[in-house]
Amino acid sequence: MLRKVCRALEEAESLLIAVLLLVMTLFAVLQVVTRAMSITIIWMEEATRYCMIWLCFIGMALAVRKHAHICIDMVPDFIKNKLHFKHYDIVVNALIVAFCCFFLFYACELTGDAMASGQLTPGLKIPKWTMYLSMIAGSILTIFHSVTESAFALKGGDD
């Protein structure tokens, strides 16, 4: 059951990333075209930036799920092969969870402060906290994927 939830979440994250990338690309191209015609659309640059922010934080979680983050192979290979430490990935996932919990705590504080201030973004006129929410979503998804990957590793099956 957990594997099905993980796969469904992975598909949803992949779809969201694809949509964000498409929207971001369209806005960037439109911005270049409109500037060439001396037309300024104020909100387009901001929307492109916010798509990129959400894409990065959702992509961070998806990269954990797919084991796609940059890794120096020399250290894990040495630890696994020479020291015969089988649960290296679990230790790495625990460190990821610890960092994301720390990050999540401060992201929640920042988001709360932004909600309390009632600030709006200059171009889109949307609440600023909606952008900070991407940090919370990315952290929670990353924690979820790290914990489930560790559970799968302990159970003995790779996903």
C-alpha positions as CSV (number, residue, x, y, z in Angstrom):
1,M,0.0,0.0,0.0
2,L,2.8,2.4,0.9
3,R,4.5,1.7,-2.4
4,K,1.3,2.6,-4.3
5,V,1.1,5.9,-2.3
6,C,4.7,6.7,-3.1
7,R,4.2,6.0,-6.8
8,A,1.1,8.1,-6.9
9,L,2.8,10.9,-5.1
10,E,5.8,10.6,-7.5
11,E,3.5,10.8,-10.5
12,A,1.7,13.9,-9.1
13,E,5.1,15.6,-8.3
14,S,6.3,14.8,-11.8
15,L,3.2,16.2,-13.4
16,L,3.3,19.3,-11.3
17,I,7.0,19.8,-12.2
18,A,6.2,19.4,-15.9
19,V,3.4,21.9,-15.8
20,L,5.5,24.4,-13.8
21,L,8.3,24.0,-16.3
22,L,6.0,24.5,-19.3
23,V,4.4,27.6,-17.7
24,M,7.7,29.0,-16.8
25,T,9.1,28.4,-20.3
26,L,6.0,30.0,-21.9
27,F,6.2,33.0,-19.7
28,A,9.9,33.5,-20.3
29,V,9.5,33.3,-24.1
30,L,6.5,35.6,-24.0
31,Q,8.4,38.0,-21.9
32,V,11.2,38.2,-24.4
33,V,8.8,38.6,-27.3
34,T,6.8,41.3,-25.5
35,R,9.9,43.2,-24.6
36,A,11.1,43.1,-28.2
37,M,7.8,44.8,-29.1
38,S,8.3,47.4,-26.3
39,I,5.4,45.9,-24.3
40,T,5.9,45.5,-20.6
41,I,3.8,42.9,-18.8
42,I,4.8,43.5,-15.2
43,W,3.6,40.2,-13.6
44,M,5.2,37.8,-16.1
45,E,8.7,38.0,-14.7
46,E,7.4,37.5,-11.2
47,A,5.3,34.5,-12.3
48,T,8.3,32.9,-14.0
49,R,10.3,33.4,-10.8
50,Y,7.6,31.9,-8.6
51,C,7.2,28.9,-10.9
52,M,10.9,28.3,-10.6
53,I,10.8,28.5,-6.8
54,W,8.0,25.9,-6.6
55,L,9.7,23.8,-9.2
56,C,12.9,23.7,-7.2
57,F,11.3,22.7,-3.9
58,I,9.0,20.0,-5.4
59,G,11.9,18.8,-7.5
60,M,14.1,18.5,-4.4
61,A,11.6,16.0,-3.0
62,L,11.3,14.1,-6.3
63,A,15.0,13.9,-6.6
64,V,15.2,12.2,-3.1
65,R,12.6,9.7,-4.2
66,K,14.5,8.9,-7.5
67,H,17.9,9.0,-5.9
68,A,18.8,11.8,-8.3
69,H,20.7,14.2,-6.1
70,I,24.4,14.7,-6.7
71,C,26.5,12.3,-4.8
72,I,30.3,11.7,-4.5
73,D,30.4,8.0,-5.1
74,M,33.8,7.5,-3.6
75,V,32.6,7.9,0.0
76,P,29.5,5.6,-0.1
77,D,31.5,3.0,-2.1
78,F,34.2,3.0,0.5
79,I,31.8,2.8,3.4
80,K,29.7,0.1,1.9
81,N,32.5,-2.1,0.5
82,K,35.5,-1.6,2.8
83,L,33.6,-1.1,6.1
84,H,30.7,-3.4,5.1
85,F,28.2,-0.9,6.4
86,K,25.0,-1.9,4.8
87,H,22.7,0.9,6.1
88,Y,24.6,3.8,4.7
89,D,21.5,5.0,2.8
90,I,19.5,5.0,6.0
91,V,22.0,7.2,7.7
92,V,22.0,9.6,4.7
93,N,18.2,9.7,4.8
94,A,18.3,10.4,8.5
95,L,20.6,13.3,7.9
96,I,18.2,14.6,5.1
97,V,15.3,14.3,7.5
98,A,17.2,16.2,10.2
99,F,18.1,19.0,7.9
100,C,14.5,19.2,6.4
101,C,13.0,19.3,9.9
102,F,15.3,22.2,10.8
103,F,14.5,23.9,7.5
104,L,10.8,23.2,7.9
105,F,10.8,24.8,11.3
106,Y,12.2,28.1,10.0
107,A,10.1,27.9,6.8
108,C,7.0,27.7,9.0
109,E,8.2,30.7,11.0
110,L,8.9,32.7,7.8
111,T,5.5,31.7,6.3
112,G,3.7,32.7,9.6
113,D,5.5,36.1,9.6
114,A,4.5,36.7,6.0
115,M,0.9,35.7,6.7
116,A,0.8,38.1,9.7
117,S,2.2,40.9,7.7
118,G,-0.3,40.6,4.9
119,Q,2.2,41.5,2.3
120,L,1.3,41.1,-1.4
121,T,3.7,40.4,-4.2
122,P,4.4,43.5,-6.3
123,G,3.3,42.2,-9.7
124,L,0.8,39.4,-9.2
125,K,-0.7,40.9,-6.1
126,I,-1.0,37.5,-4.4
127,P,-0.1,36.9,-0.7
128,K,3.6,36.6,-0.3
129,W,3.2,33.6,2.0
130,T,2.1,31.5,-0.9
131,M,5.7,31.5,-2.2
132,Y,7.0,30.6,1.2
133,L,4.6,27.7,1.3
134,S,6.8,26.0,-1.4
135,M,9.5,25.6,1.2
136,I,7.1,23.9,3.6
137,A,5.7,21.6,0.8
138,G,9.1,20.7,-0.4
139,S,10.4,19.9,3.1
140,I,7.4,17.8,4.0
141,L,7.6,15.8,0.7
142,T,11.3,15.4,1.1
143,I,10.9,14.1,4.7
144,F,8.2,11.7,3.5
145,H,10.3,10.3,0.7
146,S,13.4,10.0,2.9
147,V,11.4,8.1,5.6
148,T,9.7,5.8,3.1
149,E,13.0,5.1,1.3
150,S,14.6,4.1,4.7
151,A,11.6,1.9,5.4
152,F,11.9,0.2,2.1
153,A,15.7,-0.3,2.7
154,L,15.1,-1.8,6.2
155,K,12.4,-4.1,4.8
156,G,15.0,-5.3,2.3
157,G,13.4,-4.4,-1.0
158,D,14.4,-1.6,-3.3
159,D,11.6,0.4,-4.8
